Amino acid sequence: MDKLNRGDIGEIKSNNNPHALVKYTMECVAILLDEKTDWDHIKKQILGDASLLSRLKNLKGENMTL
């Protein structure tokens, strides 16, 4: 997480047809953030969120439900 930056996020966002593993990883991130898992939502809402990296760094595992 500490090695990611906004440029990395922008690179993922600019890809209209990401590699299956990138897409799968971002779907997992969407689940962790309690967001929709479709690529359009991920691209616009999650990857477009300027505070995404801080949101991910501040996730608390004990607050998650199964």
C-alpha positions as CSV (number, residue, x, y, z in Angstrom):
1,M,0.0,0.0,0.0
2,D,2.8,2.4,0.8
3,K,4.2,2.1,-2.7
4,L,1.0,3.0,-4.5
5,N,0.4,6.5,-5.6
6,R,-2.2,8.5,-7.5
7,G,-0.4,7.9,-10.8
8,D,-0.8,4.1,-10.3
9,I,-4.5,4.6,-9.6
10,G,-4.8,6.7,-12.8
11,E,-3.1,4.1,-14.9
12,I,-5.6,1.5,-13.7
13,K,-8.5,3.9,-14.2
14,S,-7.4,4.7,-17.8
15,N,-7.6,1.1,-18.8
16,N,-11.0,0.2,-20.4
17,N,-10.3,-3.5,-20.5
18,P,-8.0,-4.4,-17.6
19,H,-6.3,-7.7,-17.2
20,A,-8.5,-10.2,-15.4
21,L,-6.3,-10.2,-12.2
22,V,-6.5,-6.4,-12.1
23,K,-10.2,-6.5,-12.5
24,Y,-10.6,-9.2,-9.8
25,T,-8.4,-7.3,-7.4
26,M,-10.4,-4.1,-7.9
27,E,-13.7,-6.1,-7.4
28,C,-12.2,-7.3,-4.1
29,V,-11.4,-3.7,-3.1
30,A,-15.0,-2.7,-4.0
31,I,-16.3,-5.4,-1.7
32,L,-14.0,-4.2,1.1
33,L,-15.3,-0.7,0.6
34,D,-18.9,-1.9,0.5
35,E,-19.3,-0.6,-3.1
36,K,-20.7,-2.0,-6.3
37,T,-18.4,-4.4,-8.1
38,D,-19.1,-3.6,-11.7
39,W,-16.2,-2.1,-13.7
40,D,-18.0,1.1,-14.6
41,H,-18.7,1.8,-11.0
42,I,-15.2,0.9,-9.9
43,K,-13.7,3.1,-12.6
44,K,-15.8,6.1,-12.0
45,Q,-16.5,6.1,-8.2
46,I,-13.7,4.1,-6.6
47,L,-10.7,4.9,-8.8
48,G,-12.0,8.5,-9.2
49,D,-12.0,9.0,-5.4
50,A,-9.1,11.3,-4.5
51,S,-9.1,9.8,-1.0
52,L,-9.0,6.1,-2.1
53,L,-5.5,5.4,-0.8
54,S,-6.3,6.8,2.6
55,R,-9.6,4.9,2.7
56,L,-7.8,1.7,2.0
57,K,-5.0,2.4,4.6
58,N,-7.6,3.2,7.2
59,L,-9.8,0.1,6.8
60,K,-10.5,-1.6,10.0
61,G,-11.0,-5.4,9.7
62,E,-13.1,-5.6,12.9
63,N,-15.7,-3.4,11.3
64,M,-16.4,-5.8,8.4
65,T,-19.2,-8.2,8.2
66,L,-19.4,-11.4,6.3
